Amino acid sequence: MRAIVRGFVLFVVIVCTVLPAAHAASTIVRDLPPGLTVPDAAKPGPAFDADRATEAYLALLTPEQRELSNRYFEGGYWLQLWGVLYGVLVAALLLFSGASQRMRDIGRRVSRRPWVQTLVYAFLWLLAMFVLLLPISIYEGYYREWQYGLATQTFGPWFVDQLKGLMVTLIVMSPVITLLYAAVRRAGPRWWVWAGGGAFVFLVFVLMLAPVFVDPLFNDYKPLREGAVREAILSLARANQIPTNNVVEFDASRQTTRISANVAGFAGTTRVALNDNLLNKTSLPEIKAVMGHEMGHYVLNHGLRLIVYLTLVITFAFWVVHRAMDWALARWGARLKLEGRGDPAALPLALAIFSVFLLLLTPLTNSIVRQAEAEADAFGLNAAQEPHGFAMAAMRLSTYRKLNPGPLEEVIFYDHPSGYDRVHRSMIWFKEHQSIPLPAATPGVAPPVGQP
Ligand SMILES: [Zn+2]
């Protein structure tokens, strides 16, 4: 068994050395050029046809760009599967090699209090998971991002970000796992109900505290820069009764070429943030359209709603873990020297069951999120009144999200409406609002918009 562990650790070391070195400078032209020009077929007139207008926007991507985007996104489907299978393999390794049981015994040598034992176990286990999952993290988060022209960080700074993430995980998750096991010891077979309630409180705290304590570790957040963009966004915020001091920008270009914006926080810490790629690489109508969408999340209270749905899903998953664990422990517990469901050494087994079950639930969780995203789209179209800006932004996102999936594919794998769907709905909206002024064409090589 030692040979297997050694072999596996060697594998991790080799992959971690080879992958970062293997990325050649990528020469991929993935991005669309800056600027927005409304295609002729999408201009207003008695003959305006939403389907033809949609096709005209879709044609902005060359066949090569579309092929690249499809390959990147479809590869992601397989990565989800491989990620879970690899995680199950890691769990098996920790259990069958006795490594998990040894980490539990270290905890027992440190203290006689069960909560200290669990805390020590959780800390060691999280560290081991970080190391053992490195090959997948490096491939998915670093190598593949460079391969597709989405990354901007060299390996050193990327890895420093991973270490910061590990630090946050250790500080937050060690006590959370300790509390989870306290619930297992106290509540017995009803632990999953307690754990579900705990998950709700945990999610609320994460959503509330992450923007204040976690996000600034990775990026620099500051008030939105002065200029026409700021005026337009703050006007949109005022019109929708969003406190304007909660609109900020951050330097995502440190890590990625993606454009994005988000709503984070809860209650007093809620804020709307847009990234510098969005500010620097797109036009004002696109920025307004994207911010209208984000403000939709805020106004429609999606943060809290998603927490409630997610809590239900997680509680269901805890119940499945409970049933499957008791069954598995009755069969193999003695042979693996696991002492029941309250034994932290059985945590890898619990996590393996949990992650396989959540993978099976992906179509449900994706659909829950996608529905909220579609609501925010509709809100944003009405609030910002920039259907062409939204269509263009959707096309930019489609340089790394498959543009036009099949219906079943969309239900299973999409946590946002597809690019086709977003452009099409923008054009349907525009058909009914053809009197709004068209955005002035912005040249293809415009200086960054939004600079003072
Ligand atoms: Zn959204």
Residues whose N, C-alpha, C, O or C-beta is under 5 A from the ligand:
A	BS01	ZN	E373 A376
